[in-house]
Amino acid sequence: MAVTFMDLVKQAESEIKTISVEEAKKLHGRPEVVFVDVRDHRELEREGKVPGAFNAPRGMLEFWIDPTSPYYKPVFAPEKQFVFYCAAGWRSALSTQTAQVLGLKNVCHIAGGFGAWAKEGGAVEPLAKKA
């Protein structure tokens, strides 16, 4: 029988670090920490984002993290700490696992994702409109 998406999420969660919103709030704003929002652009437009977060849509993550990729993004420098989040914590669990597989060492994700962040009073900013 095939595995389900929740099987994949549970497997990822068993291999990664998950932090609470309170722990994430303590990391937010530190220069060595990068919050990575893996939601798609429509979600950011509709709900906003964690201030200063870098948007890396889930479908581009492998290409942007891998320094051998022509699409590599320097924001994924290995000396940084990365806090991944999505809407509810499923995509960010998979993303955190992917980042580890690709060699990033200091990675985690927020339990409950952006929904929990906003509900628990985490700072939210609207997506900046492009001119």
N, CA, C and O atoms as CSV, one atom per row, in Angstrom:
chain,resi,resn,atom,element,x,y,z
A,1,MET,N,N,0.841,-1.191,0.000
A,1,MET,CA,C,0.000,0.000,0.000
A,1,MET,C,C,0.880,1.246,0.000
A,1,MET,O,O,1.945,1.260,0.618
A,2,ALA,N,N,0.444,2.266,-0.677
A,2,ALA,CA,C,1.169,3.529,-0.745
A,2,ALA,C,C,1.075,4.256,0.598
A,2,ALA,O,O,0.143,4.038,1.372
A,3,VAL,N,N,2.040,5.109,0.854
A,3,VAL,CA,C,1.992,5.932,2.059
A,3,VAL,C,C,1.123,7.151,1.792
A,3,VAL,O,O,0.892,7.522,0.641
A,4,THR,N,N,0.645,7.769,2.860
A,4,THR,CA,C,-0.154,8.982,2.738
A,4,THR,C,C,0.735,10.199,2.978
A,4,THR,O,O,1.874,10.071,3.428
A,5,PHE,N,N,0.206,11.369,2.675
A,5,PHE,CA,C,0.973,12.587,2.949
A,5,PHE,C,C,1.248,12.719,4.436
A,5,PHE,O,O,2.316,13.187,4.829
A,6,MET,N,N,0.282,12.306,5.280
A,6,MET,CA,C,0.500,12.407,6.725
A,6,MET,C,C,1.588,11.439,7.188
A,6,MET,O,O,2.309,11.734,8.141
A,7,ASP,N,N,1.717,10.285,6.525
A,7,ASP,CA,C,2.832,9.386,6.829
A,7,ASP,C,C,4.153,10.095,6.568
A,7,ASP,O,O,5.090,9.993,7.361
A,8,LEU,N,N,4.223,10.813,5.452
A,8,LEU,CA,C,5.439,11.552,5.108
A,8,LEU,C,C,5.712,12.660,6.121
A,8,LEU,O,O,6.854,12.864,6.534
A,9,VAL,N,N,4.666,13.368,6.516
A,9,VAL,CA,C,4.827,14.447,7.502
A,9,VAL,C,C,5.301,13.874,8.834
A,9,VAL,O,O,6.229,14.406,9.443
A,10,LYS,N,N,4.666,12.785,9.293
A,10,LYS,CA,C,5.065,12.166,10.563
A,10,LYS,C,C,6.508,11.671,10.513
A,10,LYS,O,O,7.250,11.820,11.483
A,11,GLN,N,N,6.905,11.085,9.389
A,11,GLN,CA,C,8.289,10.639,9.236
A,11,GLN,C,C,9.239,11.831,9.325
A,11,GLN,O,O,10.258,11.771,10.013
A,12,ALA,N,N,8.900,12.908,8.628
A,12,ALA,CA,C,9.740,14.115,8.679
A,12,ALA,C,C,9.825,14.639,10.112
A,12,ALA,O,O,10.909,14.971,10.593
A,13,GLU,N,N,8.690,14.710,10.785
A,13,GLU,CA,C,8.678,15.228,12.158
A,13,GLU,C,C,9.531,14.392,13.107
A,13,GLU,O,O,10.047,14.911,14.098
A,14,SER,N,N,9.682,13.108,12.813
A,14,SER,CA,C,10.520,12.255,13.666
A,14,SER,C,C,12.009,12.505,13.445
A,14,SER,O,O,12.841,12.065,14.237
A,15,GLU,N,N,12.342,13.214,12.365
A,15,GLU,CA,C,13.746,13.435,12.000
A,15,GLU,C,C,14.199,14.880,12.156
A,15,GLU,O,O,15.378,15.178,11.968
A,16,ILE,N,N,13.288,15.774,12.494
A,16,ILE,CA,C,13.611,17.204,12.527
A,16,ILE,C,C,13.294,17.797,13.893
A,16,ILE,O,O,12.692,17.151,14.751
A,17,LYS,N,N,13.715,19.039,14.068
A,17,LYS,CA,C,13.406,19.783,15.288
A,17,LYS,C,C,12.173,20.653,15.035
A,17,LYS,O,O,12.095,21.381,14.045
A,18,THR,N,N,11.223,20.557,15.952
A,18,THR,CA,C,10.027,21.386,15.910
A,18,THR,C,C,10.066,22.311,17.111
A,18,THR,O,O,10.335,21.874,18.230
A,19,ILE,N,N,9.798,23.597,16.881
A,19,ILE,CA,C,9.801,24.558,17.980
A,19,ILE,C,C,8.415,25.172,18.137
A,19,ILE,O,O,7.620,25.205,17.197
A,20,SER,N,N,8.146,25.652,19.337
A,20,SER,CA,C,6.877,26.316,19.612
A,20,SER,C,C,6.898,27.742,19.076
A,20,SER,O,O,7.953,28.267,18.721
A,21,VAL,N,N,5.736,28.355,19.022
A,21,VAL,CA,C,5.652,29.762,18.631
A,21,VAL,C,C,6.468,30.611,19.601
A,21,VAL,O,O,7.179,31.522,19.175
A,22,GLU,N,N,6.375,30.327,20.886
A,22,GLU,CA,C,7.133,31.104,21.878
A,22,GLU,C,C,8.640,31.022,21.619
A,22,GLU,O,O,9.345,32.027,21.704
A,23,GLU,N,N,9.129,29.817,21.302
A,23,GLU,CA,C,10.550,29.674,20.979
A,23,GLU,C,C,10.888,30.448,19.706
A,23,GLU,O,O,11.940,31.083,19.622
A,24,ALA,N,N,9.997,30.394,18.721
A,24,ALA,CA,C,10.219,31.111,17.468
A,24,ALA,C,C,10.260,32.620,17.683
A,24,ALA,O,O,11.077,33.316,17.081
A,25,LYS,N,N,9.378,33.121,18.543
A,25,LYS,CA,C,9.365,34.560,18.836
A,25,LYS,C,C,10.710,35.015,19.404
A,25,LYS,O,O,11.175,36.114,19.100
A,26,LYS,N,N,11.329,34.178,20.222
A,26,LYS,CA,C,12.636,34.522,20.803
A,26,LYS,C,C,13.735,34.563,19.753
A,26,LYS,O,O,14.723,35.277,19.921
A,27,LEU,N,N,13.577,33.808,18.675
A,27,LEU,CA,C,14.567,33.791,17.593
A,27,LEU,C,C,14.329,34.905,16.571
A,27,LEU,O,O,15.259,35.349,15.898
A,28,HIS,N,N,13.085,35.348,16.464
A,28,HIS,CA,C,12.724,36.331,15.437
A,28,HIS,C,C,13.511,37.632,15.615
A,28,HIS,O,O,13.616,38.162,16.721
A,29,GLY,N,N,14.052,38.126,14.523
A,29,GLY,CA,C,14.776,39.389,14.531
A,29,GLY,C,C,16.275,39.254,14.759
A,29,GLY,O,O,17.008,40.231,14.607
A,30,ARG,N,N,16.736,38.084,15.115
A,30,ARG,CA,C,18.178,37.885,15.289
A,30,ARG,C,C,18.842,37.847,13.911
A,30,ARG,O,O,18.311,37.229,12.988
A,31,PRO,N,N,19.991,38.497,13.764
A,31,PRO,CA,C,20.618,38.568,12.447
A,31,PRO,C,C,21.092,37.222,11.902
A,31,PRO,O,O,21.215,37.060,10.688
A,32,GLU,N,N,21.357,36.270,12.770
A,32,GLU,CA,C,21.842,34.962,12.311
A,32,GLU,C,C,20.714,33.975,12.012
A,32,GLU,O,O,20.968,32.830,11.639
A,33,VAL,N,N,19.469,34.423,12.177
A,33,VAL,CA,C,18.307,33.555,11.984
A,33,VAL,C,C,17.502,34.027,10.780
A,33,VAL,O,O,17.192,35.211,10.648
A,34,VAL,N,N,17.167,33.078,9.902
A,34,VAL,CA,C,16.343,33.371,8.734
A,34,VAL,C,C,15.028,32.604,8.867
A,34,VAL,O,O,15.024,31.375,8.939
A,35,PHE,N,N,13.918,33.334,8.900
A,35,PHE,CA,C,12.612,32.706,8.844
A,35,PHE,C,C,12.294,32.457,7.372
A,35,PHE,O,O,12.409,33.363,6.547
A,36,VAL,N,N,11.897,31.241,7.050
A,36,VAL,CA,C,11.626,30.857,5.664
A,36,VAL,C,C,10.163,30.446,5.549
A,36,VAL,O,O,9.725,29.468,6.154
A,37,ASP,N,N,9.425,31.209,4.767
A,37,ASP,CA,C,8.002,30.981,4.529
A,37,ASP,C,C,7.870,30.162,3.250
A,37,ASP,O,O,8.219,30.642,2.171
A,38,VAL,N,N,7.370,28.930,3.358
A,38,VAL,CA,C,7.270,28.066,2.182
A,38,VAL,C,C,5.871,28.070,1.555
A,38,VAL,O,O,5.577,27.258,0.678
A,39,ARG,N,N,5.015,28.987,2.008
A,39,ARG,CA,C,3.677,29.098,1.422
A,39,ARG,C,C,3.761,29.721,0.035
A,39,ARG,O,O,4.760,30.350,-0.315
A,40,ASP,N,N,2.700,29.540,-0.755
A,40,ASP,CA,C,2.702,30.144,-2.080
A,40,ASP,C,C,2.296,31.618,-1.997
A,40,ASP,O,O,1.769,32.087,-0.988
A,41,HIS,N,N,2.558,32.315,-3.075
A,41,HIS,CA,C,2.377,33.766,-3.109
A,41,HIS,C,C,0.948,34.190,-2.773
A,41,HIS,O,O,0.752,35.213,-2.117
A,42,ARG,N,N,-0.049,33.426,-3.208
A,42,ARG,CA,C,-1.451,33.761,-2.914
A,42,ARG,C,C,-1.718,33.759,-1.416
A,42,ARG,O,O,-2.466,34.599,-0.915
A,43,GLU,N,N,-1.112,32.826,-0.704
A,43,GLU,CA,C,-1.298,32.778,0.747
A,43,GLU,C,C,-0.685,34.007,1.413
A,43,GLU,O,O,-1.276,34.580,2.329
A,44,LEU,N,N,0.492,34.410,0.956
A,44,LEU,CA,C,1.141,35.595,1.520
A,44,LEU,C,C,0.305,36.844,1.245
A,44,LEU,O,O,0.146,37.684,2.130
A,45,GLU,N,N,-0.228,36.974,0.032
A,45,GLU,CA,C,-1.066,38.125,-0.300
A,45,GLU,C,C,-2.311,38.170,0.579
A,45,GLU,O,O,-2.737,39.243,1.007
A,46,ARG,N,N,-2.883,37.020,0.841
A,46,ARG,CA,C,-4.136,36.936,1.602
A,46,ARG,C,C,-3.922,37.126,3.104
A,46,ARG,O,O,-4.726,37.787,3.761
A,47,GLU,N,N,-2.831,36.543,3.661
A,47,GLU,CA,C,-2.679,36.475,5.106
A,47,GLU,C,C,-1.520,37.272,5.681
A,47,GLU,O,O,-1.451,37.469,6.894
A,48,GLY,N,N,-0.606,37.735,4.830
A,48,GLY,CA,C,0.591,38.390,5.324
A,48,GLY,C,C,1.667,37.379,5.657
A,48,GLY,O,O,1.553,36.198,5.327
A,49,LYS,N,N,2.727,37.862,6.323
A,49,LYS,CA,C,3.856,36.985,6.632
A,49,LYS,C,C,4.536,37.446,7.902
A,49,LYS,O,O,4.246,38.525,8.421
A,50,VAL,N,N,5.433,36.630,8.394
A,50,VAL,CA,C,6.267,37.018,9.521
A,50,VAL,C,C,7.201,38.116,9.013
A,50,VAL,O,O,7.837,37.928,7.976
A,51,PRO,N,N,7.307,39.246,9.697
A,51,PRO,CA,C,8.178,40.326,9.226
A,51,PRO,C,C,9.605,39.833,8.977
A,51,PRO,O,O,10.204,39.150,9.808
A,52,GLY,N,N,10.122,40.201,7.814
A,52,GLY,CA,C,11.489,39.845,7.449
A,52,GLY,C,C,11.667,38.443,6.915
A,52,GLY,O,O,12.781,38.075,6.542
A,53,ALA,N,N,10.612,37.642,6.864
A,53,ALA,CA,C,10.730,36.263,6.386
A,53,ALA,C,C,11.060,36.240,4.901
A,53,ALA,O,O,10.620,37.098,4.136
A,54,PHE,N,N,11.838,35.247,4.514
A,54,PHE,CA,C,12.181,35.008,3.119
A,54,PHE,C,C,11.187,34.012,2.558
A,54,PHE,O,O,10.991,32.946,3.142
A,55,ASN,N,N,10.556,34.331,1.438
A,55,ASN,CA,C,9.602,33.417,0.818
A,55,ASN,C,C,10.326,32.491,-0.145
A,55,ASN,O,O,10.936,32.934,-1.119
A,56,ALA,N,N,10.249,31.199,0.144
A,56,ALA,CA,C,10.816,30.161,-0.718
A,56,ALA,C,C,9.704,29.150,-0.974
A,56,ALA,O,O,9.530,28.216,-0.191
A,57,PRO,N,N,8.948,29.320,-2.060
A,57,PRO,CA,C,7.852,28.387,-2.323
A,57,PRO,C,C,8.349,26.941,-2.298
A,57,PRO,O,O,9.428,26.630,-2.802
A,58,ARG,N,N,7.550,26.081,-1.710
A,58,ARG,CA,C,7.932,24.679,-1.514
A,58,ARG,C,C,8.479,24.035,-2.787
A,58,ARG,O,O,9.417,23.240,-2.719
A,59,GLY,N,N,7.921,24.358,-3.917
A,59,GLY,CA,C,8.355,23.750,-5.176
A,59,GLY,C,C,9.730,24.171,-5.646
A,59,GLY,O,O,10.309,23.515,-6.512
A,60,MET,N,N,10.269,25.251,-5.096
A,60,MET,CA,C,11.599,25.725,-5.515
A,60,MET,C,C,12.682,25.441,-4.476
A,60,MET,O,O,13.863,25.683,-4.725
A,61,LEU,N,N,12.288,24.938,-3.331
A,61,LEU,CA,C,13.197,24.836,-2.196
A,61,LEU,C,C,14.491,24.093,-2.501
A,61,LEU,O,O,15.574,24.605,-2.218
A,62,GLU,N,N,14.398,22.901,-3.072
A,62,GLU,CA,C,15.607,22.115,-3.360
A,62,GLU,C,C,16.555,22.882,-4.274
A,62,GLU,O,O,17.770,22.856,-4.083
A,63,PHE,N,N,15.999,23.556,-5.255
A,63,PHE,CA,C,16.816,24.285,-6.227
A,63,PHE,C,C,17.474,25.509,-5.603
A,63,PHE,O,O,18.589,25.874,-5.977
A,64,TRP,N,N,16.799,26.137,-4.666
A,64,TRP,CA,C,17.322,27.352,-4.037
A,64,TRP,C,C,18.324,27.050,-2.927
A,64,TRP,O,O,19.206,27.867,-2.664
A,65,ILE,N,N,18.209,25.887,-2.265
A,65,ILE,CA,C,19.120,25.545,-1.176
A,65,ILE,C,C,20.441,24.976,-1.684
A,65,ILE,O,O,21.496,25.279,-1.127
A,66,ASP,N,N,20.399,24.168,-2.720
A,66,ASP,CA,C,21.586,23.464,-3.218
A,66,ASP,C,C,22.553,24.428,-3.904
A,66,ASP,O,O,22.213,25.008,-4.936
A,67,PRO,N,N,23.766,24.610,-3.341
A,67,PRO,CA,C,24.719,25.548,-3.944
A,67,PRO,C,C,25.219,25.125,-5.331
A,67,PRO,O,O,25.818,25.939,-6.033
A,68,THR,N,N,24.987,23.873,-5.741
A,68,THR,CA,C,25.384,23.457,-7.091
A,68,THR,C,C,24.308,23.768,-8.125
A,68,THR,O,O,24.534,23.598,-9.323
A,69,SER,N,N,23.147,24.218,-7.675
A,69,SER,CA,C,22.039,24.525,-8.573
A,69,SER,C,C,22.224,25.891,-9.218
A,69,SER,O,O,22.717,26.817,-8.573
A,70,PRO,N,N,21.838,26.027,-10.473
A,70,PRO,CA,C,21.892,27.356,-11.098
A,70,PRO,C,C,20.900,28.332,-10.472
A,70,PRO,O,O,20.971,29.533,-10.730
A,71,TYR,N,N,19.982,27.831,-9.657
A,71,TYR,CA,C,18.971,28.670,-9.019
A,71,TYR,C,C,19.262,28.941,-7.544
A,71,TYR,O,O,18.419,29.491,-6.835
A,72,TYR,N,N,20.445,28.559,-7.084
A,72,TYR,CA,C,20.837,28.727,-5.682
A,72,TYR,C,C,20.627,30.168,-5.215
A,72,TYR,O,O,20.915,31.121,-5.939
A,73,LYS,N,N,20.118,30.303,-3.986
A,73,LYS,CA,C,19.923,31.611,-3.355
A,73,LYS,C,C,20.893,31.738,-2.177
A,73,LYS,O,O,20.864,30.911,-1.266
A,74,PRO,N,N,21.745,32.759,-2.185
A,74,PRO,CA,C,22.722,32.938,-1.098
A,74,PRO,C,C,22.114,33.085,0.291
A,74,PRO,O,O,22.821,32.919,1.285
A,75,VAL,N,N,20.826,33.390,0.385
A,75,VAL,CA,C,20.185,33.483,1.696
A,75,VAL,C,C,20.325,32.158,2.454
A,75,VAL,O,O,20.254,32.136,3.682
A,76,PHE,N,N,20.523,31.063,1.729
A,76,PHE,CA,C,20.654,29.748,2.347
A,76,PHE,C,C,22.104,29.399,2.693
A,76,PHE,O,O,22.507,28.240,2.606
A,77,ALA,N,N,22.871,30.397,3.080
A,77,ALA,CA,C,24.253,30.174,3.522
A,77,ALA,C,C,24.235,29.242,4.737
A,77,ALA,O,O,23.432,29.435,5.649
A,78,PRO,N,N,25.100,28.248,4.756
A,78,PRO,CA,C,25.029,27.227,5.817
A,78,PRO,C,C,25.335,27.721,7.230
A,78,PRO,O,O,25.032,27.018,8.194
A,79,GLU,N,N,25.916,28.886,7.380
A,79,GLU,CA,C,26.230,29.369,8.733
A,79,GLU,C,C,25.026,30.000,9.435
A,79,GLU,O,O,25.121,30.363,10.607
A,80,LYS,N,N,23.923,30.131,8.753
A,80,LYS,CA,C,22.708,30.705,9.336
A,80,LYS,C,C,21.872,29.634,10.035
A,80,LYS,O,O,22.088,28.438,9.844
A,81,GLN,N,N,20.920,30.081,10.842
A,81,GLN,CA,C,19.912,29.203,11.418
A,81,GLN,C,C,18.619,29.463,10.657
A,81,GLN,O,O,18.295,30.614,10.362
A,82,PHE,N,N,17.883,28.417,10.338
A,82,PHE,CA,C,16.678,28.538,9.532
A,82,PHE,C,C,15.457,28.032,10.282
A,82,PHE,O,O,15.451,26.931,10.832
A,83,VAL,N,N,14.418,28.872,10.288
A,83,VAL,CA,C,13.138,28.527,10.906
A,83,VAL,C,C,12.115,28.501,9.782
A,83,VAL,O,O,11.733,29.547,9.258
A,84,PHE,N,N,11.674,27.315,9.417
A,84,PHE,CA,C,10.709,27.153,8.337
A,84,PHE,C,C,9.293,27.202,8.895
A,84,PHE,O,O,9.036,26.779,10.022
A,85,TYR,N,N,8.378,27.730,8.081
A,85,TYR,CA,C,6.964,27.674,8.434
A,85,TYR,C,C,6.111,27.691,7.176
A,85,TYR,O,O,6.525,28.171,6.121
A,86,CYS,N,N,4.905,27.152,7.323
A,86,CYS,CA,C,3.894,27.173,6.260
A,86,CYS,C,C,2.581,27.554,6.932
A,86,CYS,O,O,2.602,28.247,7.950
A,87,ALA,N,N,1.467,27.135,6.412
A,87,ALA,CA,C,0.182,27.497,7.014
A,87,ALA,C,C,-0.080,26.745,8.318
A,87,ALA,O,O,-0.461,27.349,9.321
A,88,ALA,N,N,0.126,25.417,8.302
A,88,ALA,CA,C,-0.237,24.594,9.458
A,88,ALA,C,C,0.889,23.718,9.994
A,88,ALA,O,O,0.717,23.059,11.019
A,89,GLY,N,N,2.039,23.697,9.319
A,89,GLY,CA,C,3.168,22.918,9.797
A,89,GLY,C,C,3.463,21.654,9.016
A,89,GLY,O,O,4.433,20.962,9.325
A,90,TRP,N,N,2.666,21.331,8.020
A,90,TRP,CA,C,2.917,20.120,7.235
A,90,TRP,C,C,4.006,20.347,6.202
A,90,TRP,O,O,4.994,19.615,6.161
A,91,ARG,N,N,3.825,21.363,5.368
A,91,ARG,CA,C,4.834,21.640,4.340
A,91,ARG,C,C,6.160,22.046,4.967
A,91,ARG,O,O,7.225,21.716,4.446
A,92,SER,N,N,6.096,22.760,6.085
A,92,SER,CA,C,7.344,23.182,6.720
A,92,SER,C,C,8.081,22.000,7.338
A,92,SER,O,O,9.311,22.009,7.388
A,93,ALA,N,N,7.368,20.989,7.807
A,93,ALA,CA,C,8.039,19.780,8.299
A,93,ALA,C,C,8.793,19.108,7.150
A,93,ALA,O,O,9.956,18.734,7.298
A,94,LEU,N,N,8.123,18.958,6.009
A,94,LEU,CA,C,8.773,18.357,4.842
A,94,LEU,C,C,9.932,19.220,4.346
A,94,LEU,O,O,10.967,18.699,3.928
A,95,SER,N,N,9.753,20.535,4.395
A,95,SER,CA,C,10.807,21.457,3.953
A,95,SER,C,C,12.023,21.397,4.865
A,95,SER,O,O,13.159,21.433,4.392
A,96,THR,N,N,11.792,21.308,6.158
A,96,THR,CA,C,12.890,21.229,7.113
A,96,THR,C,C,13.668,19.939,6.901
A,96,THR,O,O,14.898,19.935,6.937
A,97,GLN,N,N,12.953,18.854,6.683
A,97,GLN,CA,C,13.613,17.577,6.395
A,97,GLN,C,C,14.442,17.678,5.112
A,97,GLN,O,O,15.573,17.195,5.066
A,98,THR,N,N,13.891,18.296,4.084
A,98,THR,CA,C,14.600,18.483,2.815
A,98,THR,C,C,15.860,19.309,3.023
A,98,THR,O,O,16.918,18.971,2.493
A,99,ALA,N,N,15.754,20.383,3.786
A,99,ALA,CA,C,16.919,21.239,4.052
A,99,ALA,C,C,18.025,20.444,4.739
A,99,ALA,O,O,19.203,20.606,4.421
A,100,GLN,N,N,17.643,19.590,5.672
A,100,GLN,CA,C,18.637,18.741,6.346
A,100,GLN,C,C,19.307,17.793,5.369
A,100,GLN,O,O,20.528,17.638,5.385
A,101,VAL,N,N,18.514,17.159,4.519
A,101,VAL,CA,C,19.052,16.227,3.530
A,101,VAL,C,C,20.031,16.947,2.602
A,101,VAL,O,O,21.032,16.370,2.176
A,102,LEU,N,N,19.737,18.203,2.295
A,102,LEU,CA,C,20.600,18.990,1.414
A,102,LEU,C,C,21.799,19.604,2.147
A,102,LEU,O,O,22.591,20.320,1.535
A,103,GLY,N,N,21.938,19.337,3.434
A,103,GLY,CA,C,23.146,19.724,4.148
A,103,GLY,C,C,23.047,20.884,5.112
A,103,GLY,O,O,24.031,21.200,5.781
A,104,LEU,N,N,21.891,21.537,5.213
A,104,LEU,CA,C,21.767,22.599,6.205
A,104,LEU,C,C,21.649,21.946,7.585
A,104,LEU,O,O,20.871,21.011,7.774
A,105,LYS,N,N,22.415,22.440,8.528
A,105,LYS,CA,C,22.503,21.796,9.840
A,105,LYS,C,C,21.569,22.398,10.884
A,105,LYS,O,O,20.965,21.661,11.664
A,106,ASN,N,N,21.441,23.698,10.912
A,106,ASN,CA,C,20.720,24.378,11.979
A,106,ASN,C,C,19.333,24.781,11.478
A,106,ASN,O,O,19.088,25.945,11.163
A,107,VAL,N,N,18.429,23.797,11.411
A,107,VAL,CA,C,17.099,24.010,10.853
A,107,VAL,C,C,16.026,23.496,11.808
A,107,VAL,O,O,16.244,22.552,12.568
A,108,CYS,N,N,14.869,24.138,11.749
A,108,CYS,CA,C,13.719,23.707,12.535
A,108,CYS,C,C,12.469,24.257,11.863
A,108,CYS,O,O,12.546,24.998,10.883
A,109,HIS,N,N,11.315,23.878,12.410
A,109,HIS,CA,C,10.077,24.471,11.904
A,109,HIS,C,C,9.157,24.760,13.072
A,109,HIS,O,O,9.318,24.222,14.167
A,110,ILE,N,N,8.176,25.634,12.809
A,110,ILE,CA,C,7.257,26.087,13.848
A,110,ILE,C,C,6.043,25.159,13.911
A,110,ILE,O,O,5.350,24.961,12.912
A,111,ALA,N,N,5.794,24.597,15.086
A,111,ALA,CA,C,4.600,23.775,15.294
A,111,ALA,C,C,3.359,24.610,15.004
A,111,ALA,O,O,3.199,25.704,15.544
A,112,GLY,N,N,2.492,24.096,14.158
A,112,GLY,CA,C,1.258,24.813,13.850
A,112,GLY,C,C,1.394,25.878,12.794
A,112,GLY,O,O,0.396,26.477,12.395
A,113,GLY,N,N,2.618,26.136,12.323
A,113,GLY,CA,C,2.857,27.056,11.225
A,113,GLY,C,C,2.415,28.491,11.468
A,113,GLY,O,O,2.314,28.951,12.606
A,114,PHE,N,N,2.156,29.185,10.365
A,114,PHE,CA,C,1.768,30.586,10.412
A,114,PHE,C,C,0.450,30.778,11.149
A,114,PHE,O,O,0.255,31.786,11.828
A,115,GLY,N,N,-0.454,29.813,11.016
A,115,GLY,CA,C,-1.728,29.908,11.722
A,115,GLY,C,C,-1.524,30.023,13.221
A,115,GLY,O,O,-2.143,30.863,13.875
A,116,ALA,N,N,-0.649,29.174,13.771
A,116,ALA,CA,C,-0.355,29.234,15.206
A,116,ALA,C,C,0.391,30.514,15.552
A,116,ALA,O,O,0.121,31.134,16.580
A,117,TRP,N,N,1.330,30.910,14.697
A,117,TRP,CA,C,2.097,32.139,14.914
A,117,TRP,C,C,1.148,33.337,15.066
A,117,TRP,O,O,1.252,34.097,16.030
A,118,ALA,N,N,0.239,33.498,14.124
A,118,ALA,CA,C,-0.687,34.632,14.155
A,118,ALA,C,C,-1.645,34.532,15.344
A,118,ALA,O,O,-1.912,35.531,16.012
A,119,LYS,N,N,-2.157,33.342,15.605
A,119,LYS,CA,C,-3.109,33.133,16.705
A,119,LYS,C,C,-2.468,33.456,18.054
A,119,LYS,O,O,-3.134,33.954,18.962
A,120,GLU,N,N,-1.173,33.170,18.178
A,120,GLU,CA,C,-0.480,33.388,19.442
A,120,GLU,C,C,0.213,34.756,19.520
A,120,GLU,O,O,1.094,34.969,20.353
A,121,GLY,N,N,-0.191,35.663,18.655
A,121,GLY,CA,C,0.277,37.038,18.751
A,121,GLY,C,C,1.619,37.325,18.118
A,121,GLY,O,O,2.232,38.351,18.412
A,122,GLY,N,N,2.094,36.436,17.252
A,122,GLY,CA,C,3.335,36.722,16.527
A,122,GLY,C,C,3.128,37.880,15.569
A,122,GLY,O,O,2.035,38.066,15.035
A,123,ALA,N,N,4.172,38.653,15.356
A,123,ALA,CA,C,4.077,39.809,14.455
A,123,ALA,C,C,3.751,39.342,13.033
A,123,ALA,O,O,4.285,38.341,12.556
A,124,VAL,N,N,2.874,40.081,12.373
A,124,VAL,CA,C,2.469,39.796,11.000
A,124,VAL,C,C,2.513,41.093,10.216
A,124,VAL,O,O,2.049,42.131,10.688
A,125,GLU,N,N,3.073,41.030,9.018
A,125,GLU,CA,C,3.068,42.202,8.129
A,125,GLU,C,C,2.432,41.821,6.806
A,125,GLU,O,O,2.538,40.675,6.371
A,126,PRO,N,N,1.772,42.775,6.162
A,126,PRO,CA,C,1.203,42.483,4.847
A,126,PRO,C,C,2.320,42.310,3.822
A,126,PRO,O,O,3.414,42.853,3.974
A,127,LEU,N,N,2.027,41.557,2.795
A,127,LEU,CA,C,2.980,41.396,1.711
A,127,LEU,C,C,3.140,42.724,0.992
A,127,LEU,O,O,2.146,43.358,0.640
A,128,ALA,N,N,4.361,43.148,0.771
A,128,ALA,CA,C,4.623,44.415,0.084
A,128,ALA,C,C,4.147,44.303,-1.357
A,128,ALA,O,O,4.432,43.320,-2.042
A,129,LYS,N,N,3.431,45.304,-1.802
A,129,LYS,CA,C,2.952,45.347,-3.182
A,129,LYS,C,C,4.100,45.753,-4.098
A,129,LYS,O,O,4.877,46.654,-3.782
A,130,LYS,N,N,4.194,45.065,-5.251
A,130,LYS,CA,C,5.226,45.401,-6.231
A,130,LYS,C,C,4.770,46.618,-7.029
A,130,LYS,O,O,3.602,46.739,-7.399
A,131,ALA,N,N,5.711,47.505,-7.282
A,131,ALA,CA,C,5.374,48.729,-8.013
A,131,ALA,C,C,5.223,48.473,-9.487
A,131,ALA,O,O,4.941,49.398,-10.249
